[in-house]
Amino acid sequence: MACSPDLLDLTWDQMRTLIVVREAGTALAAAKVLGREQSSVQKQLDILNRNFQALTGELLVVKQGRGRDFLFTPTGLEVVERARATFADWLQGIADSRRRLGSTLTVGTTEFTLGFLGRVWERVAPQLLEREVELKVVHVRTRDFWKRLDSNQVDLLCGGLAAEAAAERVAPEYDFLEWHREGLALLTNLTVRELAARTVGVDRLRTLPLVIPSHGVITDFVERWYGPDFRSQLQIAAEIDDIYYGLALLRSRMTYGCMLCARSIGEAAVDGRLPTSEDFRLIDFADDFDPMLQLISGVFARKGERETYDASHPLNVLWDAFRDEAASGRPLPL
């Protein structure tokens, strides 16, 4: 009740406009982002300036000339940050409410776990669609896994991590449902004459031209075997962002070498289920790596969150479907 009328006149749309102007620089650029006329953006800025000058004695933005970015005053910068925080808090609150009510499920997957999610969704789709539950699927790279889950951007994550082969508990800080374990292999376009071995050990790997991801779970394997400075110990012919670029490099013959990958992906490439070449071969890893690691795939959830909901909550329904599919023994689709 003590709020000034000038503050109460502040609208969500005005706050959004101010944020966009801060990011875009000019009223014209902001208008293009917002899909409205420049005059509309300028009118909102004028209203904001007038109201905040009455409230604080300082304008929010100062026009510097044609084509130049607005100058934001200290008050203007503070209001932008408060507006951003306000939007973030409200969006998070809305997402939390939707999650609690189960009206939306957001599942993050890597490219190669999407097929498994699709198969699991078949089990529960009729039930959840009847309840008007919306499924959102987002692509998550391994390097962003835990950030996405910890910040509530996703409810479940489908993917894998490097863990010791003998490990029984994987990622104890999360709820984890395992569905698959496998080792790595080398997919190569080198001839048998250039690489005749059927397996490659820790020392031999140092001598081979390698194609490896620049980040992610495969990099975790290499770093745990050779340390954080593994790039100085290995002959890295190319670093890649995704498996398809690595396949294209080897297929083009612009790079000759061995690409580190999950064994199932290497098998899919050799069998022709991925874009490949008939000359590709698969080389296994020897058992002299320390520690012996496996790529363990499954579904992750925030620790204890599912226990706060009853069994009929969509999050638990989907989790149970993952568990049933994992127990079915059907191979992981690629």
C-alpha positions as CSV (number, residue, x, y, z in Angstrom):
1,M,0.0,0.0,0.0
2,A,3.0,2.3,0.5
3,C,4.1,1.9,-3.2
4,S,4.3,5.1,-5.3
5,P,1.9,5.3,-8.2
6,D,4.9,5.8,-10.4
7,L,6.2,2.4,-9.4
8,L,2.8,0.7,-9.6
9,D,2.5,1.9,-13.2
10,L,5.6,-0.2,-14.2
11,T,4.5,-3.1,-16.4
12,W,6.1,-6.4,-17.4
13,D,6.2,-5.2,-21.0
14,Q,8.1,-2.0,-20.0
15,M,10.6,-4.1,-18.1
16,R,11.1,-6.4,-21.0
17,T,11.6,-3.5,-23.3
18,L,14.2,-2.0,-21.0
19,I,16.1,-5.3,-20.9
20,V,16.0,-5.7,-24.7
21,V,17.2,-2.1,-25.2
22,R,20.1,-2.8,-22.9
23,E,21.0,-5.9,-24.9
24,A,20.3,-4.4,-28.4
25,G,21.7,-0.9,-27.8
26,T,19.3,1.2,-29.7
27,A,15.5,1.7,-29.9
28,L,15.6,0.6,-33.6
29,A,17.5,-2.6,-32.8
30,A,15.2,-3.4,-29.9
31,A,12.1,-2.8,-32.0
32,K,13.3,-5.4,-34.5
33,V,13.8,-7.9,-31.7
34,L,10.4,-7.1,-30.2
35,G,8.6,-7.0,-33.5
36,R,7.1,-3.5,-33.0
37,E,7.6,0.0,-34.2
38,Q,10.6,2.1,-33.0
39,S,8.2,4.8,-31.8
40,S,6.5,2.3,-29.5
41,V,9.9,1.4,-27.9
42,Q,10.8,5.1,-27.6
43,K,7.5,5.9,-26.0
44,Q,8.0,3.2,-23.3
45,L,11.5,4.5,-22.6
46,D,10.1,8.0,-22.2
47,I,7.5,6.8,-19.7
48,L,10.1,4.8,-17.8
49,N,12.4,7.8,-17.7
50,R,9.7,10.1,-16.5
51,N,8.5,7.7,-13.7
52,F,12.0,6.9,-12.4
53,Q,13.1,10.5,-12.5
54,A,10.1,11.2,-10.2
55,L,11.0,8.2,-8.0
56,T,14.8,8.5,-7.8
57,G,15.7,11.8,-9.3
58,E,17.6,10.1,-12.2
59,L,16.7,9.0,-15.7
60,L,17.2,5.3,-16.7
61,V,18.6,5.9,-20.2
62,V,20.1,8.9,-22.0
63,K,20.0,9.2,-25.8
64,Q,23.4,9.9,-27.2
65,G,22.7,10.7,-30.8
66,R,21.4,9.1,-34.0
67,G,22.5,5.5,-34.4
68,R,24.4,5.4,-31.1
69,D,23.6,3.1,-28.2
70,F,21.7,4.5,-25.3
71,L,23.7,5.4,-22.2
72,F,22.4,3.6,-19.1
73,T,22.7,5.5,-15.9
74,P,23.6,3.8,-12.6
75,T,19.9,3.6,-11.8
76,G,19.1,2.3,-15.2
77,L,21.7,-0.5,-14.9
78,E,20.3,-1.4,-11.5
79,V,16.7,-1.5,-12.7
80,V,17.8,-3.7,-15.7
81,E,19.4,-6.2,-13.3
82,R,16.4,-6.2,-11.0
83,A,14.1,-6.7,-14.0
84,R,16.1,-9.7,-15.1
85,A,16.0,-11.2,-11.6
86,T,12.3,-10.6,-11.4
87,F,11.6,-12.4,-14.7
88,A,13.9,-15.3,-13.7
89,D,12.2,-15.7,-10.3
90,W,8.7,-15.7,-11.9
91,L,9.7,-18.1,-14.6
92,Q,11.3,-20.4,-12.1
93,G,8.2,-20.2,-9.9
94,I,5.9,-21.0,-12.8
95,A,8.2,-23.9,-13.8
96,D,8.2,-25.2,-10.2
97,S,4.4,-25.1,-10.1
98,R,4.0,-26.9,-13.4
99,R,6.5,-29.5,-12.2
100,R,4.7,-30.0,-8.9
101,L,1.3,-30.4,-10.7
102,G,2.9,-32.6,-13.3
103,S,1.5,-30.7,-16.2
104,T,4.9,-30.6,-18.0
105,L,7.8,-33.0,-18.1
106,T,11.1,-31.8,-19.6
107,V,13.6,-34.5,-20.5
108,G,17.1,-33.7,-21.7
109,T,18.8,-36.2,-24.0
110,T,21.9,-36.6,-26.0
111,E,21.6,-37.5,-29.7
112,F,22.2,-41.1,-29.1
113,T,19.8,-41.5,-26.1
114,L,16.9,-40.0,-27.9
115,G,15.8,-43.3,-29.4
116,F,15.6,-44.9,-26.0
117,L,13.4,-42.0,-24.7
118,G,11.2,-42.5,-27.8
119,R,10.7,-46.2,-27.0
120,V,10.0,-45.5,-23.3
121,W,7.5,-42.7,-24.2
122,E,5.5,-45.3,-26.2
123,R,4.8,-47.1,-22.9
124,V,3.3,-44.1,-21.2
125,A,2.1,-41.8,-24.0
126,P,-1.6,-42.9,-24.0
127,Q,-1.8,-42.4,-20.2
128,L,0.0,-39.1,-20.0
129,L,-1.6,-37.6,-23.1
130,E,-5.0,-38.4,-21.7
131,R,-4.0,-36.4,-18.6
132,E,-2.8,-33.6,-20.9
133,V,0.7,-33.8,-19.7
134,E,3.1,-32.0,-22.1
135,L,6.4,-33.7,-22.8
136,K,9.3,-31.3,-23.7
137,V,12.5,-32.8,-25.1
138,V,15.7,-30.8,-25.2
139,H,19.1,-31.6,-26.6
140,V,21.7,-31.5,-23.9
141,R,25.4,-31.8,-24.4
142,T,27.3,-33.8,-21.9
143,R,29.3,-30.8,-20.7
144,D,26.0,-29.2,-19.7
145,F,24.4,-32.2,-18.0
146,W,24.6,-31.4,-14.4
147,K,24.1,-27.7,-14.8
148,R,20.8,-28.4,-16.6
149,L,19.6,-30.8,-14.0
150,D,20.8,-28.8,-10.9
151,S,19.2,-25.6,-12.2
152,N,15.8,-27.3,-12.8
153,Q,15.9,-26.7,-16.5
154,V,15.1,-30.4,-17.0
155,D,13.3,-33.0,-14.9
156,L,15.2,-36.0,-16.2
157,L,18.4,-36.5,-18.1
158,C,19.2,-39.4,-20.5
159,G,22.9,-39.9,-21.0
160,G,26.1,-41.4,-19.8
161,L,29.3,-40.9,-17.9
162,A,32.7,-42.5,-17.4
163,A,32.8,-44.7,-14.3
164,E,35.0,-47.5,-13.1
165,A,34.0,-50.8,-14.5
166,A,33.6,-52.3,-11.1
167,A,31.6,-49.5,-9.7
168,E,28.2,-50.4,-8.3
169,R,27.0,-46.9,-7.3
170,V,27.2,-44.4,-10.1
171,A,26.6,-40.6,-9.5
172,P,25.4,-41.1,-5.9
173,E,24.4,-37.4,-5.7
174,Y,21.6,-38.1,-8.1
175,D,18.9,-40.6,-8.5
176,F,20.2,-42.9,-11.3
177,L,18.6,-45.7,-13.2
178,E,21.2,-47.7,-15.3
179,W,20.3,-49.3,-18.6
180,H,23.6,-50.0,-20.4
181,R,27.4,-50.4,-19.9
182,E,30.0,-50.6,-22.6
183,G,33.6,-49.8,-23.3
184,L,35.3,-47.5,-25.8
185,A,36.7,-48.5,-29.2
186,L,38.7,-46.9,-32.0
187,L,37.0,-46.3,-35.3
188,T,39.8,-45.9,-37.9
189,N,40.4,-45.3,-41.6
190,L,44.0,-46.5,-41.3
191,T,44.9,-49.5,-43.4
192,V,45.7,-52.9,-41.8
193,R,49.3,-52.2,-42.9
194,E,49.3,-49.0,-40.9
195,L,47.5,-50.4,-37.9
196,A,47.5,-54.2,-37.8
197,A,46.7,-54.6,-34.1
198,R,43.3,-55.9,-33.0
199,T,43.6,-54.2,-29.6
200,V,45.4,-51.0,-28.5
201,G,46.9,-50.5,-25.1
202,V,47.7,-47.4,-23.1
203,D,51.2,-47.0,-24.5
204,R,50.2,-47.7,-28.2
205,L,47.4,-45.2,-28.0
206,R,50.0,-42.5,-27.4
207,T,51.5,-43.1,-30.9
208,L,48.3,-43.1,-33.0
209,P,46.8,-40.0,-34.7
210,L,43.6,-39.5,-32.8
211,V,40.3,-37.8,-33.4
212,I,38.7,-36.9,-30.1
213,P,35.8,-34.7,-28.9
214,S,36.9,-31.4,-27.5
215,H,34.8,-32.0,-24.4
216,G,32.3,-34.5,-22.9
217,V,32.3,-38.0,-21.7
218,I,35.0,-39.4,-24.1
219,T,37.3,-36.6,-22.9
220,D,36.6,-37.7,-19.3
221,F,38.0,-41.2,-20.2
222,V,41.2,-39.7,-21.7
223,E,41.8,-37.2,-18.9
224,R,41.5,-39.9,-16.3
225,W,43.9,-42.1,-18.1
226,Y,46.5,-39.5,-19.1
227,G,45.8,-36.6,-16.8
228,P,44.6,-33.0,-17.4
229,D,47.6,-32.5,-19.8
230,F,46.6,-35.4,-22.0
231,R,46.9,-33.2,-25.1
232,S,50.7,-33.0,-24.6
233,Q,50.9,-36.8,-24.3
234,L,48.8,-37.9,-27.2
235,Q,49.0,-37.2,-31.0
236,I,45.7,-35.4,-31.6
237,A,45.0,-35.1,-35.3
238,A,41.6,-33.3,-34.8
239,E,39.2,-32.3,-32.1
240,I,35.5,-32.5,-32.9
241,D,32.3,-31.2,-31.5
242,D,30.1,-34.2,-32.4
243,I,30.4,-37.7,-33.8
244,Y,29.1,-36.9,-37.2
245,Y,31.8,-34.3,-37.9
246,G,34.4,-37.0,-36.8
247,L,32.8,-39.5,-39.2
248,A,32.9,-36.9,-42.0
249,L,36.6,-36.1,-41.4
250,L,37.6,-39.8,-41.6
251,R,35.3,-40.4,-44.6
252,S,36.8,-37.4,-46.5
253,R,40.3,-38.7,-45.9
254,M,41.3,-35.2,-44.9
255,T,42.3,-36.8,-41.6
256,Y,43.8,-40.3,-41.2
257,G,43.6,-41.7,-37.8
258,C,41.5,-43.2,-35.0
259,M,38.3,-41.7,-33.5
260,L,37.5,-42.6,-29.9
261,C,33.9,-43.5,-29.5
262,A,31.5,-45.8,-27.6
263,R,31.8,-49.3,-28.9
264,S,28.1,-49.4,-29.9
265,I,28.5,-46.3,-32.0
266,G,31.6,-47.7,-33.7
267,E,29.7,-50.9,-34.5
268,A,26.9,-48.9,-35.9
269,A,29.3,-47.0,-38.2
270,V,31.0,-50.2,-39.4
271,D,27.6,-51.8,-40.0
272,G,26.5,-48.9,-42.1
273,R,23.9,-47.6,-39.6
274,L,25.7,-44.3,-39.5
275,P,27.3,-42.2,-42.3
276,T,30.4,-44.2,-42.9
277,S,32.9,-45.7,-45.3
278,E,33.4,-49.4,-46.2
279,D,37.0,-49.0,-45.3
280,F,36.3,-48.2,-41.6
281,R,37.5,-50.7,-39.0
282,L,36.9,-51.1,-35.3
283,I,39.8,-51.6,-32.9
284,D,39.2,-52.6,-29.3
285,F,41.0,-51.2,-26.2
286,A,43.3,-53.5,-24.3
287,D,42.8,-54.1,-20.6
288,D,45.9,-52.3,-19.4
289,F,44.3,-48.9,-18.9
290,D,44.2,-47.6,-15.3
291,P,41.5,-47.2,-14.1
292,M,39.4,-49.5,-16.2
293,L,36.5,-47.5,-17.2
294,Q,33.1,-48.0,-18.9
295,L,30.6,-45.7,-20.4
296,I,27.5,-46.2,-18.2
297,S,24.3,-44.9,-19.6
298,G,21.0,-44.3,-17.9
299,V,18.5,-41.7,-16.7
300,F,19.3,-39.2,-14.0
301,A,17.0,-37.2,-11.7
302,R,17.5,-34.8,-8.8
303,K,18.2,-36.7,-5.6
304,G,15.0,-37.4,-3.7
305,E,12.7,-35.3,-5.8
306,R,10.6,-38.2,-7.0
307,E,9.9,-39.3,-3.4
308,T,8.1,-36.0,-2.8
309,Y,5.5,-37.0,-5.4
310,D,3.0,-39.9,-5.3
311,A,3.3,-42.8,-7.7
312,S,0.8,-41.3,-10.1
313,H,2.9,-38.2,-10.7
314,P,4.1,-38.1,-14.3
315,L,7.7,-37.9,-13.3
316,N,7.4,-41.2,-11.4
317,V,5.3,-42.7,-14.2
318,L,8.0,-41.9,-16.7
319,W,10.8,-43.1,-14.4
320,D,9.0,-46.5,-13.9
321,A,8.6,-46.8,-17.7
322,F,12.4,-46.3,-18.0
323,R,13.0,-49.0,-15.4
324,D,10.7,-51.4,-17.2
325,E,12.3,-50.8,-20.6
326,A,15.8,-51.2,-19.1
327,A,14.7,-54.5,-17.6
328,S,13.2,-55.7,-20.9
329,G,16.6,-56.6,-22.3
330,R,16.0,-55.0,-25.7
331,P,19.2,-53.5,-27.2
332,L,19.8,-49.8,-27.0
333,P,18.6,-48.2,-30.2
334,L,20.9,-46.1,-32.3
